[in-house]
């Protein structure tokens, strides 16, 4: 019986860790996309000022 509980706890812990990592990576990619958009907007604004 103890082995079953141990396996279940290990599985649930693994699931929680993987879910946390995926959500963190998604947030990072979203932040990166936003930063890229801001950078491209800044560069295009500078180009329009120069011309």
KAVENQUI-V584894 format. One record per residue. N is the residue number from 1. RES is the residue in one letter. SS is DSSP state (~ for helix, > for strand, _ for the rest). OMEGA is omega as a letter, one per 20 degrees, with the letter a starting at -180 (none if undefined). Layout:
BEGIN
n:res:ss:omega
N:RES:SS:OMEGA
N:RES:SS:OMEGA
END
This chain:
BEGIN
n:res:ss:omega
1:X:_:a
2:X:~:a
3:X:~:a
4:X:~:r
5:X:~:r
6:X:~:r
7:X:~:a
8:X:~:a
9:X:~:r
10:X:~:a
11:X:~:a
12:X:~:r
13:X:~:r
14:X:~:r
15:X:~:a
16:X:~:a
17:X:~:a
18:X:~:r
19:X:~:r
20:X:~:a
21:X:~:a
22:X:~:r
23:X:~:r
24:X:~:a
25:X:~:r
26:X:~:r
27:X:~:r
28:X:~:a
29:X:~:r
30:X:~:r
31:X:~:r
32:X:~:r
33:X:~:r
34:X:~:a
35:X:~:r
36:X:~:r
37:X:~:a
38:X:~:a
39:X:~:a
40:X:~:r
41:X:~:r
42:X:~:a
43:X:~:r
44:X:~:r
45:X:~:r
46:X:~:a
47:X:~:a
48:X:~:r
49:X:~:a
50:X:~:a
51:X:_:none
END
